[in-house]
Amino acid sequence: AVVDGDVRVSATTCSVERLYVHPDARGNGIASALMEVCMQWAREQGHKAMEVWSDKRFTAAHKLYQKLQAKVVGERICPGDPDEAEEHGFILPL
């Protein structure tokens, strides 16, 4: 669906873009804490679900999203990516 000019999976009205944690800091719950902050903010804004796209190589991130109850709902080649990275699309209920 198109929402505010953006193509959105399942007509979501918000998304997480480029959540990265420095390799030296991984495994300490930082990504989980950042996602919780993003999700809480989205809830406070009245959003019901969040769209998340993630490079297929980032399996640890996928485990985090799935732990948060996200479901894979699509695949794509990242638009504008010179590497043409393949991504999984997740819907994360809020």
N, C-alpha and C positions, 0 to 999 in steps of 0.2 A: 504494500500500500504506500501511497505517497502521503507523508505527514509533514506539513510546513515546508514543502518543497524537497524533502529528503525521502528517498525510497527506504522504507522500514519493513523489516520482517514482522509479520503478524500485527502490523499497525502499531507497534510500540511507539511511545512518544519521548523516549530518552535512550541514551546509550552510554557505555563506557568506551573511551577511546584511549588506546595506548597505555595500559597499565604495565609498567615495568619496575622491577626491583633489581638493584645492583647485585651482580652475582655473589659478592662477598656478604651481602645481607640476607640472602635467600635462606629459607628454612627456619626463620624466626617469627613467623606469623605476621610479617609486615603486609604482605599482599592481602591476607584475610582481613586485617584491620582496615586497610585502605578500601577494600570492597565494601565492608560494613558501613564505613563513612559515606561512600557513594550511594549505597542502597538506602541508608537512613535519609539522606538529603532528598533523594528521589521520592521516597514515601511522603516526606513533608511537603513536597511540591504537588502531591496528588497523583503521581504516576503509579500504575498498577503492574507494569512489567518493564524490563530493561533489555535492550539488545546488546549483545557482546559478540564481536568477531575476533577470532584468534587464529594466527598462523597454525597450520596443522602440526608443525614441528614442536609447538609449545605444550607438550603433554602434561607437564606439572600444572600449568595454568588451567588446562581443561579439567584436571582433577579438582582444583579449587572451585571452579564454576559449578561443576556437577555436585560437589559437596554442599554448595549453596542452593541446590535444587534446580539449576539451569539445565535445560534440555537442548540438544542439538536439533536445529530445525532447518538447516540449509548449509550449502557450500558455495564458495565463489572464488574467483581469482581477485585478489585485492585490487580495487580500482586505482589506477595511476602508479602502481608499484612496478618499478623497473625490473624487479626479479620475478614478477607475476606469481607471487606467493599464493598458494592455495590456503583458504581459510575455512574453518568451521564457523557457522553462525549459531549462537545460543540465544534462547529466551530465558530470562531470569525473572521469575515471579517475585513481586515485591510485597 
